[in-house]
Amino acid sequence: MLYSEKVMDHFEHPRNVGEIADADGVGQVGNPKCGDIMKMYLKIDGDVITDVKFKTFGCGSAIATSSMATEMIRGKTIGEAMELTNAAVAEALDGLPGYKMHCSVLAEEAIKAALADYYKRQGKEVPDNLKLPCEDEEHGGCCSCGH
């Protein structure tokens, strides 16, 4: 079987789909040319992520990794969410095919983008580990697709 049962479950029954109207942080990554776009919404109380929602345009793996990533950071502190890696998301889904690992990278980057937006809204400097590799204009903001 190409996809694990967990990938199929999160694809067929994604958790936390939607928007948060008064979100404390919103991050979008991807590029229409790449085929996958993820948008994450965070509600943060104090230092804890109390709610998280996502909207993903993409393949089943993109939806599954978005869903799993939101489950992994709900109830966590900002610091804990910053530590989430694409490898941890893929592992929590019992693996992804190699050619779909970029979806887990997008999920990690979407969370980091939403956290970076939270810092900006708070008037705080964005920590270096939240800055995405291609936030500069040189690459047109396309992440995870080889620029």
N, C-alpha and C positions, 0 to 999 in steps of 0.2 A: 504494500500500500504506500502510495506516494506521500500522503499526509497522515499525521497521527490523529487519533480520536479527539484529542484536545483541540487541535487545529480545526477540525471539522465542527466540533461543538461551538467554538468561539466564532466560526464563520456563520454557522446556521442559526446560532442564538447569541449574537454579540451582546455584551454587557455595556451599559453606560453610553448608549448611543444618544446623541442629541446635542443641544447647546445649553449653556448657562447664560441667561440674559445679563446678569450682573456679575459676570466672571471677574475674578481678581487678576487673572492672567490668561491670555489667549495666544497660542502659537500655531502657525501653519508652516508646513514644510512640504517639499516636493515641487513638482513642476509638471504642467500638463504634458509637456514633451516626454517626460519620463513615464507617464501613465499612472502614477500614484500621487495622491495629495491627501495629507492628513492634517486635521485641525483639532487641537486639544483645548479644552476649556477647564480652568481650575478655579475652585473656590477655596480660599485659604483663611483659616481662623487662627490668629496668633502665628504659630509656626507649623500648623498641621493642615494637610490637604483634606478638607472635609467633604468635597465633592469633586468629581472629575467626569467630564463627558467628552465624546469625540464624534467627529464626522469624517469619514474616509471615503474618498473616491478612488477605487482601485480594485485589485484582484482579491480573491478569498484570503490569501496570506496577509495582505495589507489590513484587511478588516480584522482577521484573527489576532494579529500582533497588536493592533490598536486596542482591541478589547482586552487582551491579556495585560497590556501595559497599564491600562487604567485600573484594573483590578489590583495590580501590584503596588500602585502608589496611593490608592485611597486609604486614608487614615494614617499615612506616613508623614514624617516631618519633611520640610523642604530639603534638608540635608540628606535624608535617606533617599528622597526622590532623585536628587542630583546624582546619586551613586548608581542608579539603575542603568544597566548596560544592555545593548542589543543581544548579547550572548545570554544574559539572564532571561530575557523575554523569550528567546528561541528555546532555551532549556525548559522553561516553564510550560511551553507548548509541546514538550517531548520532541523537539527538533523541527527543523524546516529543511526542505531540499536546498542544496547549496545555491542554486540560482534564484532562490527566494529570500536569502538572508538579508538582502537590501531592504526588505519590508520591515525587519526588526530594527534595522538602523534608522529607518524613518520614524518608527515608533519612539525610539530613544530621543531622536532629534526633535520630535514634536513636543515631547515633555520638556526638554531643555529650552525650546523656544518659548513655551508658555511660562516657564519659570523665569526666563530672562525678561519677558514682558511684565511679569509681576514685579520684578525688581525695578524696572523702568517706571512703572506706575507709582511705585513707592518712593521714587526720587532717589533710589540707591544705585550705586555702581553695580553693573552686572558682573558677577564672578567670572573669571577666565574660563572655568570649566563649563560654563553655560554658553559660551560663545561658539557658534557653529562654524565649521571650517570654511564655509563660503558665504558668510554674511556680508562680505565685501561686494561692492558693486561690480568688481572685475568679472565675477562669475555669474552675475545676474541672479543671485540668490537661489540657484538650483543646488539642492543638497542631495547627496547619495546617488547621483547618476553620472558620476565621472566628469562633471562640468561640461 
